[in-house]
Amino acid sequence: MADDELAGRLLEALAALDDVCGELTADEAVAELDEGTLQVFWRDWPNISAWAGSVWRRLDKDLAQPARPAQDSDLDEVGGSG
């Protein structure tokens, strides 16, 4: 499966989950969703949550680093001569 397709599927899943979160509070979800849906959520969420948490922590670590100037001397601007 192409990376673009996986990225698209992830974005669609996040958008769908965000829509549900916007329509129901957690208490409403537990009270109003059918038992089968709640059981699937209970079964699958720990794995999904662990994966999402790992991705989040990795991104948080990577993005927490301040930007640094490029170290490639070929990219140094020297100014014009002349």
Wavefront OBJ file of the C-alpha trace (Angstrom):
o trace
v 0.000 0.000 0.000
v 1.362 3.408 -0.947
v 2.362 5.832 1.799
v -0.041 8.441 0.384
v -2.932 6.001 0.664
v -2.057 5.171 4.276
v -1.744 8.864 5.105
v -5.136 9.537 3.550
v -6.746 6.699 5.480
v -5.261 7.969 8.747
v -6.487 11.517 8.094
v -9.978 10.221 7.245
v -10.063 8.117 10.433
v -8.953 11.065 12.555
v -11.563 13.325 10.954
v -14.279 10.740 11.566
v -13.247 10.286 15.209
v -13.110 14.059 15.680
v -16.653 14.317 14.266
v -17.910 11.723 16.749
v -16.140 13.524 19.614
v -17.859 16.736 18.553
v -21.281 15.102 18.604
v -21.081 13.089 21.830
v -19.412 13.583 25.166
v -17.720 10.506 26.623
v -20.658 10.051 29.031
v -23.154 10.307 26.175
v -21.170 7.800 24.118
v -21.250 5.234 26.919
v -24.964 5.806 27.482
v -26.097 5.999 23.847
v -23.864 3.767 21.716
v -24.905 0.152 21.298
v -23.227 -2.565 23.344
v -21.458 -4.094 20.331
v -19.847 -0.790 19.382
v -18.719 -0.213 22.957
v -17.248 -3.718 23.167
v -15.269 -3.212 19.940
v -14.039 0.139 21.254
v -13.038 -1.464 24.586
v -11.237 -4.288 22.751
v -9.405 -2.200 20.147
v -8.692 1.111 21.876
v -5.691 0.027 24.003
v -3.687 -0.944 20.880
v -4.782 2.141 18.960
v -4.064 4.398 21.916
v -0.611 2.873 22.471
v 0.312 3.310 18.780
v -1.025 6.872 18.672
v 0.780 7.723 21.901
v 4.053 6.414 20.486
v 3.643 8.469 17.318
v 2.742 11.557 19.361
v 5.734 11.161 21.700
v 8.088 10.715 18.729
v 6.736 13.815 16.999
v 6.813 15.779 20.250
v 10.465 14.847 20.742
v 11.395 15.604 17.123
v 9.498 18.888 16.980
v 10.736 20.058 20.389
v 14.241 20.521 19.000
v 14.925 24.119 17.969
v 15.674 24.753 14.327
v 19.367 24.732 13.512
v 21.210 26.284 10.629
v 22.267 23.977 7.831
v 25.769 22.593 8.244
v 26.411 22.023 4.535
v 29.133 24.388 3.305
v 27.683 24.195 -0.211
v 24.648 26.037 1.145
v 26.644 28.949 2.598
v 26.052 32.260 0.898
v 29.280 34.086 0.272
v 28.055 37.348 -1.199
v 28.807 38.844 -4.554
v 32.185 39.816 -5.796
v 32.697 42.577 -7.999
l 1 2 3 4 5 6 7 8 9 10 11 12 13 14 15 16 17 18 19 20 21 22 23 24 25 26 27 28 29 30 31 32 33 34 35 36 37 38 39 40 41 42 43 44 45 46 47 48 49 50 51 52 53 54 55 56 57 58 59 60 61 62 63 64 65 66 67 68 69 70 71 72 73 74 75 76 77 78 79 80 81 82
